[in-house]
Amino acid sequence: MCDLLYVLRHASTYLPPLNADLVQSLATRLARYVEGSLADFFSQPTNVALDARLTVFNVSALGEELWPIGLHLIEQFVWTQVRWHYVQGSEEPCLLVVDELWLTLRSAEGGAFLETVARKGPKYWLGLAVASQEPADCLNSPHGLAIVHNSSTHVLLAMDKGALRVATSAFELTPNEVALLESAVPGQALVLCAGERMFLDVVASSAERELFDTRPAEQAERNRQRRRGLLKPTPEPVAAAVETPVASHAPPSPSSMSSERSWRLFDDLEPDDGAPIPLPTWRRHP
């Protein structure tokens, strides 16, 4: 891109007669990605190991004008990796997981990319899993509807009446299923797979809830309990062994240090005084 920018800035020397305003406009827009605020992001190869078992692309911080470029780079990476493994004869499945699908569908490039993955991905051992809290926005999009029709498994969680009206038509829900989804609590879901329909109730353990619960009130309450000594981390299991003399000032093990850091990660989330009103918690008996 540096060479292209140089040519555009010296168009009279390297290019035939062109619209000077158009050439200047292209040079101005390209300069941002070569020597401007985004030069460190686009002007050199990535320093991320792209051959890892798990690669995460976080595009939430990209501005609206950068979405097409960011999605183009992700699309090129995904298809290059998948097709290269396919040509090499690899039969190892790969899964592309997209959270907040409605956000990706806001751009035509993102919707077209995911629709292509849903249609052609299985040929290259590439699967697609998407999740969204705005089902109505996804189902009203042509690309979103194509992704739904090319999916083998659908998991529907609690919805409001507006989203249920769209989902009823897309998934051919019965009146009983609509009533169940309208009154569903966290952990309940309707699963549609292989022609079967089943309403499930998933009960998470306290350890699992602590891992995935991101509600600020829940996190703040757990942090206050830890500071007061009411909640202790679960000790790691230790294999039985014969007692041997141990130095009284032995250095802490890396695992215990890591565990301690993880428990104190949100200690400064908020002060002890002025605790927020706790949110209602849904509990179901097994």
ZIBEL-V928351 format. One record per backbone hydrogen bond with DSSP energy under -1.0 kcal/mol. CO is the residue of the C=O (numbers start at 1). NH is the residue of the N-H. Records with the same first field share a line. If there is no record, write none. Layout:
CO: NH / NH
This chain:
1: 5
2: 6
3: 7
4: 8
5: 9
10: 13 / 14
11: 15
19: 23
20: 24
21: 25
22: 26
23: 27
24: 28
25: 29
26: 30
27: 31
30: 33
31: 35 / 36
32: 38
36: 39
38: 42
39: 43
48: 50
59: 62
63: 66
66: 70
67: 71
68: 72
69: 73
70: 74
71: 75
72: 76
73: 77
74: 78
75: 79
76: 80
77: 81
78: 82
79: 83
80: 84
81: 85
82: 86
83: 87
84: 88
85: 90
86: 89
94: 127
96: 129
98: 131
100: 103 / 104
101: 105
104: 107
107: 111
108: 112
109: 113
110: 114
111: 115
112: 116
113: 117
114: 118
115: 119
116: 120
117: 121
121: 124 / 126
122: 125
125: 94
127: 96
129: 98
131: 101
134: 138
135: 139
136: 140
138: 141
141: 145
142: 146
143: 147
144: 148
145: 149
146: 150
148: 151
154: 192
156: 190
160: 164
161: 165
162: 166
163: 167
164: 168
165: 169
166: 170
167: 171
174: 178
175: 179
176: 180
177: 181
178: 182
179: 183
181: 159
185: 188
187: 202
189: 200
190: 156
191: 198
192: 154
193: 196
196: 193
198: 191
200: 189
205: 209
206: 210
207: 211
208: 212
209: 213
215: 219
216: 220
217: 221
218: 222
219: 223
220: 224
221: 225
222: 226
223: 227
224: 228
225: 230 / 231
253: 257
254: 258
255: 259
256: 260
257: 261
258: 262
259: 263
260: 264
264: 267
266: 269
